[in-house]
Amino acid sequence: MIQAELTVHGSTIRSLVISGHAESGEYGSDLICAAASAIAFGICNTLDELGSTAECAVKDNRIEILNCPEDIVTQTVMNTALIQLETLREGRNQYLDIRKTEV
């Protein structure tokens, strides 16, 4: 299962960490994993292109978006990521879990 873990403070998304595998298909042909990866990489690229100071790191089986500032651009991009992940999860709860932790 893919785990998407968000840390929020009020309405501000402070971080997003995506890890794991959906195991919804053969390795290399798993469309849920491909979609989650596309969302995460797209968000990291967008934050970088728009000059956000959020930190993106890609590690073995893990994508981290950390230290997200409160500015409107970063938060709009992060909320877009959340909406995309929630849309991907619709009807696929067994493959993707989204958790929010308030700090």
HUFENJO-V258361 format. One record per residue. N is the residue number from 1. RES is the residue in one letter. SS is DSSP state (~ for helix, > for strand, _ for the rest). D_CENTER is the distance of its C-alpha to the mean C-alpha in Angstrom with 1 decimal. Layout:
# HUFENJO-V258361
n:N res:RES ss:SS d_center:D_CENTER
n:N res:RES ss:SS d_center:D_CENTER
This chain:
# HUFENJO-V258361
n:1 res:M ss:_ d_center:14.0
n:2 res:I ss:> d_center:10.2
n:3 res:Q ss:> d_center:9.1
n:4 res:A ss:> d_center:6.0
n:5 res:E ss:> d_center:7.7
n:6 res:L ss:> d_center:7.9
n:7 res:T ss:> d_center:11.2
n:8 res:V ss:> d_center:13.0
n:9 res:H ss:> d_center:16.6
n:10 res:G ss:_ d_center:18.2
n:11 res:S ss:_ d_center:16.3
n:12 res:T ss:> d_center:14.5
n:13 res:I ss:> d_center:10.9
n:14 res:R ss:> d_center:11.8
n:15 res:S ss:> d_center:8.8
n:16 res:L ss:> d_center:5.3
n:17 res:V ss:> d_center:6.0
n:18 res:I ss:> d_center:5.4
n:19 res:S ss:> d_center:9.0
n:20 res:G ss:> d_center:11.9
n:21 res:H ss:_ d_center:13.4
n:22 res:A ss:_ d_center:14.0
n:23 res:E ss:_ d_center:17.6
n:24 res:S ss:_ d_center:18.3
n:25 res:G ss:_ d_center:20.5
n:26 res:E ss:_ d_center:22.2
n:27 res:Y ss:_ d_center:20.4
n:28 res:G ss:_ d_center:19.8
n:29 res:S ss:_ d_center:20.1
n:30 res:D ss:_ d_center:17.2
n:31 res:L ss:~ d_center:15.9
n:32 res:I ss:~ d_center:13.0
n:33 res:C ss:~ d_center:11.8
n:34 res:A ss:~ d_center:12.6
n:35 res:A ss:~ d_center:10.7
n:36 res:A ss:~ d_center:7.3
n:37 res:S ss:~ d_center:8.3
n:38 res:A ss:~ d_center:9.6
n:39 res:I ss:~ d_center:6.7
n:40 res:A ss:~ d_center:4.9
n:41 res:F ss:~ d_center:8.6
n:42 res:G ss:~ d_center:9.6
n:43 res:I ss:~ d_center:7.7
n:44 res:C ss:~ d_center:9.1
n:45 res:N ss:~ d_center:12.3
n:46 res:T ss:~ d_center:12.6
n:47 res:L ss:~ d_center:12.3
n:48 res:D ss:~ d_center:14.9
n:49 res:E ss:~ d_center:17.1
n:50 res:L ss:_ d_center:17.3
n:51 res:G ss:_ d_center:18.3
n:52 res:S ss:_ d_center:15.8
n:53 res:T ss:_ d_center:16.5
n:54 res:A ss:_ d_center:12.9
n:55 res:E ss:> d_center:12.8
n:56 res:C ss:> d_center:10.6
n:57 res:A ss:> d_center:11.7
n:58 res:V ss:> d_center:11.7
n:59 res:K ss:> d_center:13.7
n:60 res:D ss:_ d_center:15.2
n:61 res:N ss:_ d_center:12.8
n:62 res:R ss:> d_center:10.0
n:63 res:I ss:> d_center:7.6
n:64 res:E ss:> d_center:7.8
n:65 res:I ss:> d_center:7.6
n:66 res:L ss:> d_center:10.7
n:67 res:N ss:_ d_center:13.6
n:68 res:C ss:_ d_center:12.4
n:69 res:P ss:_ d_center:15.8
n:70 res:E ss:_ d_center:17.0
n:71 res:D ss:_ d_center:18.1
n:72 res:I ss:~ d_center:17.8
n:73 res:V ss:~ d_center:16.2
n:74 res:T ss:~ d_center:13.2
n:75 res:Q ss:~ d_center:12.8
n:76 res:T ss:~ d_center:13.3
n:77 res:V ss:~ d_center:10.6
n:78 res:M ss:~ d_center:8.0
n:79 res:N ss:~ d_center:9.7
n:80 res:T ss:~ d_center:9.5
n:81 res:A ss:~ d_center:5.8
n:82 res:L ss:~ d_center:6.7
n:83 res:I ss:~ d_center:9.7
n:84 res:Q ss:~ d_center:8.6
n:85 res:L ss:~ d_center:6.8
n:86 res:E ss:~ d_center:10.0
n:87 res:T ss:~ d_center:12.1
n:88 res:L ss:~ d_center:11.2
n:89 res:R ss:~ d_center:12.0
n:90 res:E ss:_ d_center:15.3
n:91 res:G ss:_ d_center:18.1
n:92 res:R ss:_ d_center:16.0
n:93 res:N ss:_ d_center:15.6
n:94 res:Q ss:_ d_center:17.1
n:95 res:Y ss:_ d_center:14.3
n:96 res:L ss:> d_center:11.1
n:97 res:D ss:> d_center:11.1
n:98 res:I ss:> d_center:9.1
n:99 res:R ss:> d_center:10.9
n:100 res:K ss:> d_center:11.6
n:101 res:T ss:> d_center:14.1
n:102 res:E ss:> d_center:16.4
n:103 res:V ss:_ d_center:17.9
